[in-house]
């Protein structure tokens, strides 16, 4: 029988509905209820962990249908499903059906033994009888905001971002499309909102595009296929947001905003300093004459331009400290300043209502901040702070009194904690500049952009401390634990000493972990393993070295080229590579992958015809060989780079040996040209290939004769072997690279490389998975390339493992493993066996 889970913000409501269904349908239904938060679940809210446990309570091979009331319950239900294993996720369905009618329809079908599809469909159809009887109808869709574009190409996609098209992905979309001529309309087909032009953050956010919504893009451009493939690539990559990214995580429990909560980890001790923000009223007056109106419009433009200039200076100061996702926070916020819809509405207030610029700006920006605050999704509510900060920045320049912080220009001379209403990106940057020990927010949230930046910058922070404001105003010393959300005000000497000691121990442990990460990773039975870092920029390179990378195992060239609107010559390419690799010095080994783009991730200067399936189209080395002028300039730049840096070259998307021979031939020709022109370069350089197609894996014996090394790209190899596009949410059960089919092919590749003494490494996401590590070591891999942040943990795990024990266990059990869940269970047993049998002393 299909299991049913009823989720409501109100625990009594969910339980009453459960009682109703058991009485009317069957007392033996596989049904459970959950909802409410706080003591005795008496407060309104939902909890992802409780929902997960409820699903597991009624789970069976027949599946589970989860019925949800609204808002945050949807997000928590989605999070709960992600906590399940892949096989369970495939048999758990979330329903948008009305709770009462949907529950009744689903219960009737479940009792009859219907399939999960039939139960889910009955829930969705449950309102039809009532609608037929009452004879009401759905309200008409809102009028089209923008006329349809004549002759436009259409792309329909389903958005998968957990929080929908919120501020940051909307900004990424606008920024991407701004590089193409023509116009793009965006429409939320699910909610009948739009279409709107993809120029304004505000217009895009008004579409209220949520996860799972059907979105239509109408493209009118001289090269619509390029625009469409760029949009498709953004959607498939979730606009650069990882599905379980810490960047977006708010935690699985609903926050009790009446109590302090953790926002950014770490312990901070110091004197509290309250942010002194001047309270004022925005001057409001009428401007009647045409000249006065034009003067106000001019003042507005000047203030916005000056605010943007100050904002850009802040971005420049932080750019080297942040990863690309954190930098995109600033990109999104910057777009608010000169958003065309905002400016148009402010100017309309000045022209039509004769308001002065400051009052008009305040009214419009306050409206959008309040609109965000009223969102159901806590993550979207946190975006209100972005609008408020932009509002204040421009008002500072429009009126005489300054609303900015009264913080000093120079760093504090003693440990200090900032006490503020809410941590904004501006304040986070100021905290770093002033070397502040930590932040205490009276309100705030864990998903505010300021909190995200605090985590990126390593600044401890808590929120929800409003009840302690009076005590904070009088305090001499405070302590916070940003991981736990703890706050101590004027603690006793004994407690303070204990907390300071704990702080020092944490710092010592971090230093020790970082220090150990710079040492070689050697297994407990003496086998050295190389752990490299993946990188795509100077920041990534620096982060990899800082975290203890033995090498750069994969430098992705394509990210350097997204900045070029026109085809770069060899000099511009060489300059870009040198800038990116500068933090390494000339002796650090680096594997540079040749430009790896295609229809799934196109570049403006390498146009391609539209392909039905770009993953199986002209990409990687196929595209490079088809664009000889660019490819030769590309290889010239890399051979010149090899003169100054210790690089080896990696060919992407290899299918057979002819492609390797073609690349070697061109490299030899280019080396001859450079020698003849007396241009410094290095040739030969080690040449390797990405093993990411089944063809390359099956022909590995032929390829190895012409290669110096190989790198297994598990992301693409998995989707090709299992015939499952990794961006397809309905096929997640086929996305695990520990599937036995993938492992068997990888085993052939690794053993062939070992026989010919060709180095083999792995660089996909699975390389840093703790459950995958023993498996790859058992298969014979001795080199891994992982994200910079994963390097210390990966090295630490390797040091705990005993390869001889793993190899023996793996050899006797590998053929009996039937699925990725079996493999992961077996891997956990390898951990136990390896650690319980330490090497002989």
Buried (B, 14 or more C-beta within 10 A) or exposed (E): BBBBBBBBBBBEBBBBBBEBBBEEBBEEBBBBBBBBBEEEBEBBBBBBBBBBBBBBBBBEEBBBBBBBBEBBBBBBBBBBBBBBEBEBBBBBBBBEBBBBBBBBBBBBBBBEEBEBEBBBBBBBEBBEEEEEEEEEEEEEEEEEBBEEBEEBBEBEBBBBBBBBBBBBBBBBBBBBBEEBEBBBBBBBBBBEBBBBBBBBBBBBBBBBBBBBBBBBBBBBBEBBBBBBBBBBBBBBBBBBBEEEEEBBBBEBBBBBBEEBBBBBBBBBBBBBBBBEBEEEEBEEEEBEEEEBBEBBBEBBBEBBEBBBEEBEEBBEEBEEBBBEBBBBBBBBBBBBBEBBBBBEBBBEBBBEEBBBBBBBBBBBBBEBBEBBBEBEBBBBBBBBBBBBBBBBBBBBBBBEEBBBBEBEEEEBEEBBBBBBBBBBBBBBBBBBBBEBBBBBBBBBBBBBBBBBBBBBBEBBBBBBBBEBEEBBEEBEBBBBBBBEBBBBBBBEEEEBEEBBEBBEEBEEEEEEBBEBBBEEBEBBBEBEBBBBBBBBBBBBBBBBBBBBBBBBBBBBBBBBBBEBEEBBEBEBBBEBBBEBBBBBEEEBBBBBBBBBBBBBBBBBEBEBEBBEEBBEBBBBBBBBBEBEEBBBBBBBBBBBBBBBBBBBBBBBBBBBBEBBEBBBEBBEEBBEBBEEEEEEBBBEBBBBBBBBBEEBBBBBEEBBEEBBBBBBBBBBBBBBBBEBBBBBEEBBBBBBBBBBEBBBBBBBBBBBBBEEEBBBBBBBBBBBBEBBBBBBBBBBBBBBBBBBBBBBBBBEBBBEBBBBBBBEBBEEBBEEBEBBBBBBEBBEEBBEBBEEEEEEE
